[in-house]
């Protein structure tokens, strides 16, 4: 994953070692983290945090590699919203930390403030999500009975802006 300024690349190896490679000629790789396979990397929009999806998923500081606690019960996949909020997956009715939207089979999508951990909004039954680049709206895929639907929601108000069934 390339840093926002293009000055470094964050690389995960299959053995779980993660390092930062500066893009200047002759720079040596800097160890960032280790501890289990990483299936996907995500860098926060401000370049300060690195999300390591895997088993277990981890969040670390870009500059130091120091771990940043994830809320109990967080599962993959995890990602950052365009405004730096963290998106993740958690079982229904479990509170998360870190302006997370959480989802998965039998899960709620929960939006949390990334700095305080305060739950801001809960969206029931989401199994997948995608943010609009402005960070204010989110498309949510849901299982409803025997079918599926997609909704577009305002992250500020929780208001449903659009909903439609989706055929299998």
ZAFI-110264 format. One record per residue (C-alpha): x, y, z; residue number from 1; residue in three letters. Coordinates in nm, 3 decimals. Layout:
residues N
        px        py        pz    nr   rest
         X         Y         Z   NUM    ala
...
***
This chain:
residues 168
        px        py        pz    nr   rest
     0.000     0.000     0.000     1    unk
     0.143     0.335    -0.105     2    unk
     0.144     0.617     0.151     3    unk
    -0.065     0.926     0.070     4    unk
     0.248     1.130    -0.006     5    unk
     0.401     0.852    -0.219     6    unk
     0.710     0.847     0.002     7    unk
     0.683     0.486     0.117     8    unk
     0.518     0.152     0.049     9    unk
     0.382    -0.073     0.326    10    unk
     0.444    -0.439     0.236    11    unk
     0.321    -0.758     0.403    12    unk
     0.497    -1.088     0.351    13    unk
     0.316    -1.423     0.359    14    unk
     0.486    -1.508     0.690    15    unk
     0.313    -1.209     0.855    16    unk
     0.610    -0.973     0.865    17    unk
     0.515    -0.620     0.763    18    unk
     0.765    -0.353     0.674    19    unk
     0.786    -0.001     0.532    20    unk
     1.002     0.061     0.227    21    unk
     1.083     0.427     0.166    22    unk
     1.076     0.513    -0.205    23    unk
     1.407     0.701    -0.198    24    unk
     1.698     0.521    -0.368    25    unk
     1.909     0.315    -0.129    26    unk
     1.658     0.320     0.158    27    unk
     1.649     0.008     0.374    28    unk
     1.317    -0.154     0.472    29    unk
     1.192    -0.072     0.823    30    unk
     1.012    -0.347     1.019    31    unk
     0.660    -0.238     1.116    32    unk
     0.478    -0.541     1.259    33    unk
     0.470    -0.920     1.274    34    unk
     0.239    -1.184     1.413    35    unk
     0.022    -1.384     1.179    36    unk
    -0.070    -1.382     0.814    37    unk
    -0.195    -1.059     0.658    38    unk
    -0.457    -1.090     0.384    39    unk
    -0.496    -0.718     0.318    40    unk
    -0.336    -0.388     0.417    41    unk
    -0.508    -0.053     0.452    42    unk
    -0.351     0.280     0.533    43    unk
    -0.551     0.558     0.697    44    unk
    -0.607     0.861     0.471    45    unk
    -0.377     1.069     0.691    46    unk
    -0.107     0.800     0.671    47    unk
    -0.083     0.764     1.050    48    unk
    -0.236     0.417     1.101    49    unk
    -0.194     0.085     0.920    50    unk
    -0.466    -0.178     0.931    51    unk
    -0.352    -0.536     0.893    52    unk
    -0.639    -0.769     0.802    53    unk
    -0.567    -1.125     0.899    54    unk
    -0.588    -1.364     1.186    55    unk
    -0.576    -1.169     1.405    56    unk
    -0.648    -0.831     1.247    57    unk
    -0.434    -0.554     1.391    58    unk
    -0.406    -0.178     1.383    59    unk
    -0.061    -0.017     1.425    60    unk
     0.092     0.329     1.421    61    unk
     0.273     0.398     1.094    62    unk
     0.571     0.576     1.251    63    unk
     0.641     0.338     1.540    64    unk
     0.460     0.010     1.469    65    unk
     0.306     0.035     1.816    66    unk
    -0.023    -0.153     1.835    67    unk
    -0.348     0.042     1.864    68    unk
    -0.615    -0.163     2.045    69    unk
    -0.908    -0.285     1.839    70    unk
    -1.240    -0.336     2.014    71    unk
    -1.322    -0.679     2.149    72    unk
    -1.494    -0.905     1.897    73    unk
    -1.377    -0.721     1.585    74    unk
    -1.347    -0.949     1.284    75    unk
    -1.217    -0.894     0.934    76    unk
    -1.269    -0.734     0.695    77    unk
    -1.155    -0.397     0.815    78    unk
    -1.096    -0.080     0.619    79    unk
    -1.077     0.297     0.651    80    unk
    -1.350     0.533     0.539    81    unk
    -1.244     0.834     0.328    82    unk
    -1.250     1.058     0.636    83    unk
    -1.036     0.821     0.846    84    unk
    -1.312     0.640     1.030    85    unk
    -1.248     0.271     1.061    86    unk
    -1.479     0.010     0.910    87    unk
    -1.496    -0.343     1.041    88    unk
    -1.699    -0.648     1.119    89    unk
    -1.853    -0.756     1.448    90    unk
    -2.127    -0.989     1.566    91    unk
    -2.469    -0.834     1.611    92    unk
    -2.520    -0.643     1.935    93    unk
    -2.149    -0.621     2.012    94    unk
    -2.006    -0.276     2.061    95    unk
    -1.699    -0.181     1.865    96    unk
    -1.429     0.078     1.901    97    unk
    -1.277     0.322     1.662    98    unk
    -1.541     0.481     1.437    99    unk
    -1.594     0.141     1.294   100    unk
    -1.868     0.025     1.073   101    unk
    -1.895    -0.342     1.139   102    unk
    -2.073    -0.614     0.952   103    unk
    -2.082    -0.977     0.846   104    unk
    -2.325    -1.265     0.859   105    unk
    -2.568    -1.193     1.142   106    unk
    -2.402    -0.865     1.219   107    unk
    -2.489    -0.501     1.264   108    unk
    -2.299    -0.220     1.102   109    unk
    -2.180     0.007     1.379   110    unk
    -2.015     0.343     1.327   111    unk
    -1.776     0.452     1.601   112    unk
    -1.563     0.757     1.658   113    unk
    -1.202     0.659     1.591   114    unk
    -1.055     0.861     1.873   115    unk
    -1.302     0.809     2.160   116    unk
    -1.458     0.472     2.075   117    unk
    -1.805     0.618     2.127   118    unk
    -2.072     0.442     1.923   119    unk
    -2.228     0.696     1.690   120    unk
    -2.477     0.498     1.487   121    unk
    -2.597     0.140     1.441   122    unk
    -2.733    -0.004     1.117   123    unk
    -2.899    -0.344     1.159   124    unk
    -2.829    -0.647     0.945   125    unk
    -2.557    -0.527     0.710   126    unk
    -2.329    -0.782     0.547   127    unk
    -2.123    -0.554     0.323   128    unk
    -2.062    -0.183     0.276   129    unk
    -1.897     0.074     0.054   130    unk
    -1.836     0.440     0.131   131    unk
    -1.903     0.727    -0.101   132    unk
    -1.577     0.921    -0.148   133    unk
    -1.722     1.220     0.045   134    unk
    -1.743     0.997     0.357   135    unk
    -2.101     1.108     0.428   136    unk
    -2.292     0.825     0.262   137    unk
    -2.258     0.450     0.266   138    unk
    -2.412     0.175     0.054   139    unk
    -2.505    -0.125     0.268   140    unk
    -2.581    -0.473     0.138   141    unk
    -2.823    -0.664     0.359   142    unk
    -2.988    -1.003     0.387   143    unk
    -3.361    -0.963     0.433   144    unk
    -3.557    -1.284     0.478   145    unk
    -3.477    -1.499     0.175   146    unk
    -3.362    -1.205    -0.035   147    unk
    -3.112    -0.926    -0.043   148    unk
    -3.136    -0.550    -0.063   149    unk
    -2.912    -0.250    -0.091   150    unk
    -2.960     0.075     0.099   151    unk
    -2.784     0.409     0.080   152    unk
    -2.759     0.568     0.424   153    unk
    -2.646     0.904     0.557   154    unk
    -2.370     0.853     0.811   155    unk
    -2.451     1.184     0.977   156    unk
    -2.822     1.131     1.033   157    unk
    -2.870     0.758     0.974   158    unk
    -3.145     0.851     0.727   159    unk
    -3.213     0.606     0.447   160    unk
    -3.160     0.785     0.115   161    unk
    -3.241     0.488    -0.112   162    unk
    -3.341     0.121    -0.085   163    unk
    -3.400    -0.149    -0.342   164    unk
    -3.429    -0.530    -0.351   165    unk
    -3.147    -0.718    -0.519   166    unk
    -3.220    -1.042    -0.704   167    unk
    -2.991    -1.336    -0.643   168    unk
***
